[in-house]
């Protein structure tokens, strides 16, 4: 069982930045691909970004490309999401997720992910 704990959310003005963190309890963190998803009120959970086990492969949703950066530090069991140039439409609960995978290919389908955090709220005011 892997526990994921997100932090770093908050209230920020449009154009601002946040850095979300996701700390995993797994000793084998480096064997997991990590991803961030988000869910806005009344909407389905959507893929944001993913990174493979080594950090050598990343993938982003078109809506965040160029503004968001996913990264990881395997020696700290932590994945990050740097969010810049925030927009009101980025307001959502952000979840990190882990998938047992040593592939270079990352998944955008939430059903592929084995573990989920509790989420952290990001609110962007206009």
C-alpha positions as CSV (number, residue, x, y, z in Angstrom):
1,X,0.0,0.0,0.0
2,X,1.3,3.4,-1.0
3,X,0.2,6.6,0.7
4,X,0.4,9.9,-1.2
5,X,0.1,13.2,0.5
6,X,-0.2,16.4,-1.5
7,X,0.5,19.9,-0.3
8,X,1.1,23.4,-1.7
9,X,-2.3,24.4,-2.8
10,X,-3.9,27.7,-1.9
11,X,-5.6,30.9,-3.0
12,X,-3.6,32.9,-5.6
13,X,-4.3,35.7,-8.0
14,X,-4.4,35.1,-11.8
15,X,-0.9,35.2,-13.2
16,X,0.6,33.8,-10.0
17,X,2.4,30.6,-9.3
18,X,2.3,27.6,-7.0
19,X,4.4,24.6,-6.4
20,X,2.5,21.4,-5.5
21,X,4.3,18.5,-3.8
22,X,3.3,14.9,-3.5
23,X,5.2,12.8,-0.9
24,X,4.9,9.0,-1.3
25,X,5.3,6.5,1.5
26,X,6.7,3.8,-0.8
27,X,10.3,2.7,-0.5
28,X,10.1,1.7,-4.1
29,X,9.0,5.2,-5.2
30,X,11.4,5.0,-8.2
31,X,9.3,2.1,-9.6
32,X,6.2,4.3,-10.0
33,X,5.2,6.6,-12.7
34,X,3.6,9.7,-11.2
35,X,0.8,12.0,-12.4
36,X,-1.3,14.9,-11.5
37,X,-5.0,15.2,-12.2
38,X,-7.5,17.8,-11.3
39,X,-11.2,18.1,-10.7
40,X,-13.2,21.3,-10.8
41,X,-16.7,21.5,-9.3
42,X,-19.2,19.8,-11.4
43,X,-16.6,18.4,-13.8
44,X,-14.9,15.1,-14.3
45,X,-11.4,14.5,-13.2
46,X,-9.0,15.4,-15.9
47,X,-5.4,14.6,-16.6
48,X,-2.8,17.4,-16.1
49,X,0.7,15.9,-16.3
50,X,2.7,12.7,-15.9
51,X,6.3,11.7,-15.4
52,X,7.8,8.3,-15.8
53,X,9.8,6.5,-13.0
54,X,13.1,8.0,-14.0
55,X,12.0,11.5,-14.8
56,X,13.1,11.0,-18.4
57,X,9.7,11.2,-19.9
58,X,6.9,13.7,-19.3
59,X,3.6,14.4,-20.8
60,X,1.2,17.3,-20.4
61,X,-2.4,18.2,-21.2
62,X,-2.6,20.8,-24.0
63,X,-4.4,23.2,-21.6
64,X,-1.4,23.4,-19.3
65,X,1.5,22.9,-21.7
66,X,4.1,25.7,-21.3
67,X,2.7,26.8,-17.9
68,X,3.0,23.6,-15.8
69,X,6.1,21.5,-15.1
70,X,6.1,18.1,-13.5
71,X,9.2,16.8,-11.9
72,X,10.4,14.3,-9.3
73,X,13.1,13.6,-6.8
74,X,13.3,9.9,-6.2
75,X,15.7,10.2,-3.3
76,X,13.0,12.3,-1.5
77,X,10.0,10.2,-2.6
78,X,8.5,13.3,-3.9
79,X,6.8,14.5,-7.1
80,X,6.2,18.1,-7.9
81,X,3.9,20.3,-10.1
82,X,5.2,23.8,-10.7
83,X,2.2,25.9,-11.8
84,X,2.9,29.3,-13.4
85,X,0.7,31.9,-15.1
86,X,-2.3,30.6,-13.2
87,X,-5.8,31.2,-14.7
88,X,-9.2,31.2,-13.0
89,X,-10.0,28.0,-15.0
90,X,-7.1,26.2,-13.3
91,X,-9.2,26.3,-10.1
92,X,-9.7,22.7,-9.0
93,X,-8.7,20.1,-6.5
94,X,-5.4,18.7,-7.7
95,X,-4.6,15.0,-7.0
96,X,-1.4,13.1,-7.4
97,X,-1.5,9.5,-8.5
98,X,1.0,6.6,-8.7
99,X,1.2,3.8,-11.2
100,X,3.5,0.8,-10.8
101,X,5.5,1.1,-14.0
102,X,9.0,1.1,-15.4
103,X,8.0,2.2,-18.9
104,X,9.1,5.2,-20.7
105,X,5.5,5.8,-21.7
106,X,3.2,7.5,-19.3
107,X,-0.6,7.1,-19.0
108,X,-3.2,9.8,-19.1
109,X,-6.1,7.4,-18.1
110,X,-6.8,7.7,-14.4
111,X,-7.9,4.0,-14.4
112,X,-4.2,3.0,-14.9
113,X,-3.1,4.6,-11.6
114,X,-3.0,2.4,-8.5
115,X,-2.8,5.0,-5.7
116,X,-4.2,8.4,-5.2
117,X,-3.7,11.2,-2.7
118,X,-6.4,13.1,-0.9
119,X,-6.0,16.2,-3.1
120,X,-5.0,19.8,-2.5
121,X,-7.2,22.8,-3.4
122,X,-6.0,25.4,-5.9
123,X,-8.1,28.5,-6.2
124,X,-7.3,31.2,-8.7
125,X,-9.0,34.6,-8.4
126,X,-9.4,36.9,-11.3
